[in-house]
Amino acid sequence: MHDLSNWKPRPAPEGFSVTGRHVMIEPFDREVHETALWDALGGIGVNDLIRYFPNGPFERPSQLSDFLAGTVRTGVVVCIFRSRRTGEVVGMASLMRPDPANGVVEVGAVAHGAAMARTPMSTEAHYLMARHVFEDLDYRRYEWKCHNENAPSKITAIRLGFQFEGVFRQHIVSKGANRDTAWFSMIDGEWPDLKAAFEAWLDPSNFGSDSRQKQRLEEIRQARR
């Protein structure tokens, strides 16, 4: 257990930029990203990808940007993902519900476009975001929450190393319907091992000539225990 007798509030998250081996992260800029993000997420098909977002459906890029710009005004940090190889926008996620006094923030509004899904870009993007939370912001807790019916999101959270904490029943009303919310987290004491596993998985030696992984991220974490 940490000694928190000298704990002081941390800064609130702000837009940041970082470049990894596969992906680049930059803060949302409506003028730069509106059309590119819409196209990356599938155009009108974006509504299938983001059906668990609290807003929508969206019929045009400006509506999605209206939503994202509105969240930014409330303190949400919308992170845009670009492929380092092509420079194209490929997806997004947000740092939301910041609690600087306690060093807690949530990653949400996660949307990986087709070019990003199931590639090293998606894993690296979440590694870079977690590293920013724990090392740059010096936060204590990083949360992942999702609709309890969103099975792919729950699988992703576990794969990335978030720990399942339970389901908040009748947590909110979303789009006129009940939402039970599944909660996951990783904490600062776990970060060194999680970081090492991420970096081992992302290392080029973990991929064969066919670009397929040799070890799964979960297997690498398990071997370190």
Backbone as numpy.savetxt, mean C-alpha at the origin, in Angstrom:
# Nx Ny Nz CAx CAy CAz Cx Cy Cz
9.21 -5.29 25.18 8.37 -4.10 25.18 9.24 -2.86 25.18
8.93 -1.93 24.30 9.71 -0.71 24.21 9.51 0.17 25.44
10.57 0.89 25.81 10.46 1.94 26.81 9.97 3.19 26.09
8.76 3.62 26.40 8.17 4.77 25.72 8.15 6.00 26.60
8.94 6.00 27.66 8.93 7.14 28.58 9.38 8.43 27.90
10.18 8.31 26.83 10.65 9.50 26.11 10.00 9.65 24.74
8.89 8.93 24.55 8.21 9.01 23.26 7.73 10.43 22.98
7.91 10.86 21.75 7.41 12.16 21.31 6.64 11.95 20.01
5.59 12.74 19.79 4.84 12.60 18.53 5.76 12.74 17.32
5.44 12.01 16.29 6.20 12.03 15.05 5.52 12.97 14.05
6.22 13.31 12.98 5.59 14.17 11.97 4.47 13.46 11.23
3.51 14.22 10.75 2.47 13.65 9.91 3.06 13.29 8.56
2.58 12.23 7.94 3.10 11.86 6.61 2.86 12.96 5.60
3.81 13.12 4.71 3.70 14.05 3.59 4.08 13.32 2.32
3.79 13.94 1.19 4.17 13.34 -0.08 5.66 13.10 -0.14
6.06 11.98 -0.70 7.47 11.64 -0.79 7.74 10.94 -2.12
8.99 10.95 -2.52 9.42 10.27 -3.74 10.56 9.33 -3.41
10.54 8.16 -4.04 11.61 7.19 -3.82 11.69 6.29 -5.05
12.89 5.86 -5.37 13.10 4.99 -6.53 13.69 3.66 -6.08
13.04 2.59 -6.48 13.54 1.25 -6.19 14.14 0.63 -7.44
14.36 -0.67 -7.37 14.92 -1.39 -8.52 13.89 -1.53 -9.63
12.62 -1.69 -9.25 11.56 -1.96 -10.22 10.53 -0.85 -10.35
10.33 -0.10 -9.28 9.22 0.85 -9.24 9.67 2.17 -8.64
8.99 3.24 -9.03 9.21 4.56 -8.47 7.90 5.04 -7.84
8.01 5.73 -6.71 6.85 6.27 -6.02 6.96 7.78 -6.02
5.83 8.45 -6.30 5.79 9.90 -6.27 4.42 10.35 -5.77
4.32 11.56 -5.19 3.03 12.02 -4.70 2.08 12.38 -5.83
0.80 12.16 -5.60 -0.24 12.44 -6.58 -0.26 13.91 -6.95
-0.25 14.16 -8.25 -0.37 15.50 -8.81 -1.42 15.40 -9.90
-2.55 16.03 -9.66 -3.68 15.87 -10.58 -3.31 16.18 -12.03
-2.59 17.26 -12.24 -2.26 17.65 -13.60 -1.39 16.61 -14.30
-0.55 15.95 -13.53 0.37 14.97 -14.10 -0.27 13.59 -14.23
-1.08 13.21 -13.23 -1.48 11.81 -13.10 -2.92 11.48 -13.49
-3.77 12.49 -13.66 -5.20 12.20 -13.83 -5.48 11.17 -14.92
-5.06 11.46 -16.12 -5.35 10.55 -17.24 -4.50 9.29 -17.18
-3.22 9.45 -16.82 -2.31 8.30 -16.78 -2.77 7.25 -15.76
-3.23 7.70 -14.60 -3.69 6.76 -13.57 -4.97 6.08 -14.02
-5.89 6.84 -14.57 -7.14 6.28 -15.07 -6.88 5.18 -16.08
-5.98 5.46 -17.02 -5.66 4.47 -18.04 -4.96 3.26 -17.44
-4.05 3.49 -16.49 -3.31 2.39 -15.88 -4.22 1.44 -15.12
-5.28 1.99 -14.54 -6.20 1.17 -13.76 -7.33 0.58 -14.60
-7.27 0.81 -15.91 -8.23 0.14 -16.78 -9.32 0.99 -17.36
-9.17 2.33 -17.31 -10.22 3.19 -17.84 -11.52 2.99 -17.08
-12.60 2.85 -17.80 -13.89 2.63 -17.13 -13.88 1.34 -16.32
-12.97 0.42 -16.69 -12.82 -0.83 -15.93 -12.23 -0.63 -14.56
-11.79 0.59 -14.26 -11.27 0.89 -12.93 -12.27 0.53 -11.85
-13.54 0.61 -12.18 -14.57 0.36 -11.17 -14.58 -1.08 -10.69
-14.15 -2.02 -11.53 -14.02 -3.40 -11.08 -12.83 -3.55 -10.13
-11.76 -2.82 -10.44 -10.54 -2.91 -9.64 -10.70 -2.28 -8.27
-11.49 -1.19 -8.19 -11.59 -0.44 -6.94 -13.00 -0.52 -6.35
-13.67 -1.64 -6.56 -15.05 -1.75 -6.09 -15.18 -1.64 -4.58
-14.08 -1.84 -3.83 -14.16 -1.71 -2.38 -13.74 -0.32 -1.90
-13.41 0.58 -2.82 -13.16 1.97 -2.42 -14.47 2.56 -1.88
-14.38 3.55 -0.99 -15.60 4.12 -0.41 -16.41 4.95 -1.39
-15.79 5.40 -2.49 -16.48 6.23 -3.47 -16.54 5.53 -4.82
-17.32 6.09 -5.70 -17.51 5.52 -7.02 -18.91 4.95 -7.14
-19.26 4.41 -8.32 -18.39 4.23 -9.48 -18.05 5.55 -10.17
-16.96 5.51 -10.94 -16.49 6.68 -11.66 -16.67 6.45 -13.16
-17.10 7.50 -13.84 -17.35 7.39 -15.28 -16.27 8.04 -16.12
-15.41 8.87 -15.49 -14.36 9.56 -16.25 -13.20 9.88 -15.32
-12.05 10.17 -15.88 -10.85 10.40 -15.06 -11.02 11.51 -14.04
-11.71 12.57 -14.39 -11.84 13.70 -13.47 -12.56 13.31 -12.19
-13.48 12.35 -12.26 -14.20 11.95 -11.05 -13.29 11.20 -10.08
-12.43 10.33 -10.62 -11.47 9.66 -9.77 -10.51 10.67 -9.17
-10.07 11.63 -9.96 -9.16 12.65 -9.45 -9.83 13.55 -8.42
-11.11 13.83 -8.60 -11.84 14.61 -7.59 -11.79 13.90 -6.25
-12.03 12.59 -6.29 -12.00 11.79 -5.06 -10.62 11.81 -4.42
-9.57 11.57 -5.22 -8.22 11.53 -4.68 -7.78 12.89 -4.16
-8.08 13.95 -4.89 -7.72 15.29 -4.44 -8.44 15.63 -3.14
-9.67 15.17 -3.00 -10.40 15.40 -1.76 -9.76 14.71 -0.57
-9.24 13.50 -0.79 -8.58 12.80 0.32 -7.28 13.50 0.70
-6.56 14.02 -0.31 -5.31 14.74 -0.03 -5.58 15.93 0.88
-6.70 16.61 0.65 -7.02 17.78 1.48 -7.29 17.40 2.93
-7.59 16.14 3.20 -7.83 15.70 4.58 -6.58 15.11 5.23
-5.44 15.16 4.53 -4.20 14.65 5.11 -3.75 13.31 4.59
-4.51 12.73 3.66 -4.10 11.46 3.05 -2.96 11.72 2.07
-1.98 10.83 2.05 -0.88 10.91 1.10 -1.13 9.87 0.00
-1.49 10.34 -1.18 -1.74 9.44 -2.30 -0.42 9.21 -3.03
-0.01 7.95 -3.09 1.26 7.56 -3.71 0.99 6.96 -5.08
1.64 7.50 -6.09 1.52 6.99 -7.45 2.73 6.12 -7.76
2.49 4.96 -8.36 3.56 4.03 -8.71 3.85 4.11 -10.21
5.13 4.20 -10.55 5.57 4.16 -11.94 6.53 2.99 -12.13
6.46 2.37 -13.29 7.46 1.37 -13.66 8.78 2.07 -13.88
9.82 1.56 -13.23 11.14 2.15 -13.47 11.62 1.85 -14.89
11.21 0.72 -15.43 11.67 0.33 -16.76 11.05 1.19 -17.85
9.73 1.44 -17.75 9.04 2.17 -18.81 8.71 3.61 -18.46
8.70 3.94 -17.18 8.30 5.27 -16.76 6.79 5.48 -16.71
6.03 4.45 -17.07 4.57 4.58 -17.10 3.97 4.43 -15.71
2.88 5.15 -15.46 2.10 4.97 -14.23 1.47 3.58 -14.25
1.57 2.86 -13.12 1.07 1.48 -13.08 0.11 1.22 -11.92
0.00 2.14 -10.96 -0.89 1.89 -9.84 -0.77 2.94 -8.76
-1.37 2.66 -7.62 -1.40 3.63 -6.53 -1.69 2.95 -5.19
-1.43 3.66 -4.12 -1.87 3.32 -2.77 -1.78 4.60 -1.95
-2.41 4.62 -0.79 -2.42 5.83 0.03 -2.00 5.54 1.46
-1.30 6.51 2.06 -1.10 6.52 3.51 -2.22 7.35 4.10
-3.03 6.74 4.96 -4.26 7.38 5.41 -4.46 7.19 6.91
-5.41 7.96 7.43 -5.73 7.94 8.86 -4.47 8.07 9.73
-3.63 9.05 9.45 -2.40 9.19 10.25 -2.70 9.57 11.69
-1.95 8.98 12.60 -2.04 9.29 14.04 -0.62 9.58 14.52
-0.10 10.79 14.20 1.29 11.09 14.53 1.59 11.04 16.02
0.60 11.33 16.86 0.84 11.32 18.30 1.23 9.93 18.79
0.71 8.91 18.12 0.99 7.54 18.52 1.85 6.78 17.51
2.22 7.44 16.42 3.07 6.79 15.42 2.38 5.67 14.68
1.16 5.95 14.20 0.37 4.92 13.52 -0.15 5.50 12.21
-0.11 4.70 11.15 -0.70 5.10 9.88 -1.15 3.85 9.15
-2.11 4.02 8.26 -2.68 2.89 7.51 -2.36 3.03 6.04
-2.12 1.92 5.37 -2.05 1.90 3.92 -3.40 1.44 3.39
-3.94 2.19 2.46 -5.24 1.84 1.91 -5.38 2.35 0.50
-6.59 2.24 -0.06 -6.85 2.66 -1.44 -5.79 2.07 -2.36
-5.52 0.79 -2.17 -4.50 0.09 -2.97 -5.12 -0.35 -4.29
-4.48 0.04 -5.39 -4.98 -0.36 -6.71 -3.78 -0.60 -7.62
-3.57 -1.85 -7.98 -2.48 -2.23 -8.88 -3.05 -2.44 -10.28
-2.58 -1.66 -11.24 -3.02 -1.86 -12.62 -2.49 -3.15 -13.19
-2.97 -3.51 -14.37 -2.61 -4.79 -14.98 -1.10 -4.91 -15.20
-0.44 -3.81 -15.54 1.00 -3.87 -15.80 1.81 -4.12 -14.54
1.20 -3.88 -13.40 1.90 -3.99 -12.12 1.53 -5.26 -11.36
0.32 -5.71 -11.54 -0.19 -6.84 -10.75 0.67 -8.08 -10.92
0.95 -8.73 -9.79 1.69 -9.99 -9.77 3.08 -9.86 -10.41
3.71 -8.70 -10.21 5.09 -8.49 -10.65 5.90 -8.01 -9.45
7.22 -8.02 -9.54 8.03 -7.49 -8.45 7.73 -6.03 -8.12
7.14 -5.29 -9.07 6.81 -3.90 -8.78 5.85 -3.79 -7.61
4.87 -4.68 -7.54 3.88 -4.57 -6.48 4.50 -4.84 -5.11
5.34 -5.86 -5.01 6.01 -6.15 -3.74 6.96 -5.04 -3.36
7.73 -4.55 -4.33 8.69 -3.50 -4.01 7.99 -2.21 -3.60
6.88 -1.88 -4.23 6.16 -0.66 -3.86 5.76 -0.70 -2.39
5.25 -1.84 -1.93 4.82 -1.93 -0.54 6.02 -2.02 0.41
7.10 -2.61 -0.03 8.33 -2.57 0.76 8.80 -1.13 0.94
8.82 -0.35 -0.14 9.28 1.04 -0.06 8.36 1.89 0.81
7.07 1.65 0.75 6.14 2.40 1.60 6.34 2.04 3.08
6.48 0.75 3.36 6.70 0.33 4.75 8.03 0.88 5.27
9.05 0.84 4.45 10.35 1.39 4.86 10.24 2.87 5.18
9.48 3.59 4.38 9.28 5.02 4.64 8.58 5.23 5.98
7.57 4.41 6.25 6.81 4.55 7.50 7.69 4.28 8.72
8.47 3.21 8.68 9.25 2.83 9.86 10.58 3.56 9.97
11.21 3.89 8.86 12.55 4.46 8.94 12.59 5.97 8.74
11.76 6.49 7.85 11.75 7.94 7.65 10.83 8.63 8.65
9.63 8.10 8.84 8.68 8.70 9.78 8.91 8.22 11.21
9.59 7.09 11.38 9.85 6.50 12.69 8.55 6.17 13.42
7.60 5.58 12.67 6.32 5.20 13.25 6.43 3.82 13.90
5.46 3.55 14.78 5.46 2.33 15.57 4.57 1.23 14.97
3.57 1.63 14.18 2.55 0.68 13.72 2.08 1.08 12.33
1.97 0.07 11.47 1.55 0.26 10.08 0.38 -0.69 9.84
-0.75 -0.14 9.46 -1.99 -0.92 9.39 -2.43 -1.18 7.95
-3.12 -2.28 7.79 -3.79 -2.64 6.53 -5.19 -3.07 6.90
-6.19 -2.39 6.37 -7.58 -2.75 6.66 -8.31 -2.92 5.33
-9.27 -3.82 5.32 -10.02 -4.03 4.08 -11.39 -4.62 4.41
-12.29 -4.49 3.45 -13.60 -5.13 3.54 -13.37 -6.62 3.77
-14.08 -7.20 4.71 -13.86 -8.61 5.03 -14.20 -9.53 3.86
-14.96 -9.03 2.88 -15.27 -9.84 1.70 -14.19 -9.74 0.63
-13.21 -8.87 0.86 -12.17 -8.64 -0.15 -11.04 -9.66 0.05
-11.27 -10.86 -0.42 -10.31 -11.95 -0.21 -8.93 -11.66 -0.81
-8.82 -11.10 -2.02 -7.48 -10.82 -2.55 -6.69 -9.85 -1.68
-7.35 -8.86 -1.11 -6.65 -7.91 -0.24 -6.14 -8.59 1.02
-6.93 -9.48 1.58 -6.50 -10.19 2.79 -5.31 -11.11 2.49
-5.34 -11.76 1.35 -4.23 -12.63 0.96 -2.96 -11.80 0.77
-3.09 -10.65 0.13 -1.94 -9.78 -0.09 -1.35 -9.29 1.22
-2.20 -8.89 2.15 -1.72 -8.41 3.45 -0.87 -9.46 4.15
-1.36 -10.69 4.17 -0.62 -11.77 4.82 0.69 -12.04 4.08
0.63 -12.05 2.76 1.85 -12.29 1.98 2.92 -11.24 2.28
2.52 -9.99 2.44 3.47 -8.91 2.68 4.01 -8.91 4.10
3.41 -9.69 4.99 3.92 -9.77 6.35 3.09 -9.08 7.39
1.93 -8.54 7.01 1.01 -7.97 8.00 0.38 -9.12 8.80
0.17 -8.88 10.09 -0.44 -9.88 10.96 -1.94 -9.63 11.08
-2.73 -10.68 10.92 -4.18 -10.56 11.06 -4.54 -10.35 12.52
-5.38 -9.36 12.78 -5.76 -9.02 14.16 -7.23 -9.26 14.47
-8.03 -9.49 13.45 -9.44 -9.76 13.72 -10.36 -9.00 12.78
-11.65 -9.20 12.97 -12.66 -8.55 12.14 -13.53 -7.65 13.00
-13.62 -6.39 12.62 -14.51 -5.44 13.28 -15.88 -5.56 12.61
-16.81 -6.20 13.29 -18.14 -6.42 12.74 -18.94 -5.13 12.68
-19.68 -4.96 11.59 -20.50 -3.75 11.38 -19.69 -2.49 11.67
-18.50 -2.48 11.10 -17.56 -1.38 11.37 -18.06 -0.06 10.81
-18.47 -0.06 9.53 -18.95 1.16 8.90 -20.07 0.81 7.92
-20.78 1.86 7.49 -21.71 1.74 6.37 -20.99 2.29 5.15
-20.83 1.46 4.13 -20.10 1.85 2.92 -20.99 1.64 1.71
-21.22 2.70 0.96 -22.06 2.66 -0.23 -23.43 2.07 0.08
-23.97 2.44 1.24 -25.30 2.00 1.62 -25.40 0.58 2.12
-24.27 -0.04 2.41 -24.28 -1.43 2.88 -23.33 -1.58 4.07
-23.57 -2.63 4.86 -22.68 -2.90 5.98 -21.31 -3.32 5.49
-20.28 -2.90 6.23 -18.93 -3.38 5.97 -18.34 -3.91 7.26
-18.04 -5.20 7.28 -17.19 -5.79 8.31 -15.75 -5.60 7.85
-14.89 -5.13 8.73 -13.53 -4.77 8.33 -12.50 -5.71 8.95
-11.67 -6.30 8.09 -10.56 -7.13 8.55 -9.36 -6.23 8.82
-8.73 -6.40 9.99 -7.60 -5.56 10.42 -6.31 -6.38 10.41
-5.26 -5.75 9.90 -3.92 -6.33 9.88 -2.93 -5.25 10.28
-1.77 -5.66 10.76 -0.74 -4.67 11.08 0.64 -5.29 11.04
1.64 -4.43 10.89 3.02 -4.77 11.22 3.51 -3.67 12.15
4.45 -4.00 13.04 4.92 -3.04 14.03 6.44 -2.91 13.95
6.93 -1.85 14.57 8.34 -1.51 14.40 9.29 -2.61 14.85
8.94 -3.34 15.89 9.81 -4.41 16.35 9.95 -5.55 15.36
8.96 -5.69 14.48 8.99 -6.74 13.45 9.71 -6.28 12.18
9.87 -4.97 12.04 10.35 -4.44 10.78 11.73 -4.96 10.36
12.72 -5.06 11.23 14.02 -5.54 10.75 13.96 -6.89 10.03
13.21 -7.83 10.58 13.08 -9.13 9.92 12.25 -9.05 8.65
11.18 -8.25 8.69 10.36 -8.08 7.50 11.17 -7.43 6.38
11.95 -6.42 6.74 12.78 -5.73 5.76 13.79 -6.70 5.13
14.45 -7.49 5.95 15.44 -8.43 5.43 14.79 -9.42 4.47
13.58 -9.87 4.78 12.88 -10.80 3.90 12.50 -10.13 2.58
11.98 -8.92 2.67 11.66 -8.18 1.44 12.90 -8.07 0.55
14.01 -7.66 1.15 15.22 -7.42 0.36 15.78 -8.71 -0.23
15.66 -9.80 0.52 16.10 -11.10 -0.02 15.22 -11.53 -1.19
13.91 -11.31 -1.06 13.00 -11.69 -2.14 13.26 -10.84 -3.38
13.50 -9.55 -3.19 13.68 -8.63 -4.31 15.06 -8.76 -4.97
16.00 -9.40 -4.29 17.34 -9.52 -4.85 17.29 -10.27 -6.19
18.04 -9.80 -7.19 18.01 -10.48 -8.50 18.33 -11.97 -8.42
19.09 -12.38 -7.42 19.44 -13.80 -7.30 18.23 -14.68 -7.00
17.11 -14.06 -6.57 15.91 -14.83 -6.27 15.06 -15.09 -7.51
15.53 -14.63 -8.65 14.75 -14.81 -9.87 15.58 -15.54 -10.92
14.94 -16.49 -11.58 15.63 -17.25 -12.61 15.67 -16.50 -13.93
16.24 -17.12 -14.93 16.33 -16.50 -16.26 14.96 -16.26 -16.88
13.96 -17.01 -16.39 12.59 -16.83 -16.87 11.84 -15.79 -16.06
12.55 -15.10 -15.15 12.00 -14.04 -14.29 11.04 -14.56 -13.22
10.99 -15.87 -13.04 10.13 -16.43 -12.00 10.89 -16.51 -10.69
10.16 -16.28 -9.59 10.78 -16.32 -8.27 11.25 -17.72 -7.93
12.35 -17.79 -7.19 12.85 -19.07 -6.71 12.25 -19.41 -5.35
12.15 -18.39 -4.49 11.53 -18.56 -3.17 10.41 -17.57 -2.99
9.32 -18.02 -2.41 8.22 -17.13 -2.10 8.59 -16.25 -0.91
8.00 -15.07 -0.84 8.28 -14.15 0.26 7.96 -14.79 1.60
6.86 -15.51 1.68 6.49 -16.17 2.93 7.53 -17.22 3.34
8.09 -17.93 2.36 9.11 -18.94 2.65 10.38 -18.29 3.20
10.73 -17.16 2.65 11.93 -16.46 3.15 11.72 -16.00 4.57
10.55 -15.47 4.87 10.26 -15.04 6.24 10.28 -16.22 7.19
9.67 -17.31 6.77 9.60 -18.49 7.64 11.00 -19.02 7.95
11.88 -18.99 6.96 13.24 -19.51 7.17 14.04 -18.66 8.14
13.62 -17.41 8.34 14.35 -16.52 9.25 13.90 -16.66 10.70
12.83 -17.41 10.93 12.32 -17.52 12.30 13.10 -18.56 13.11
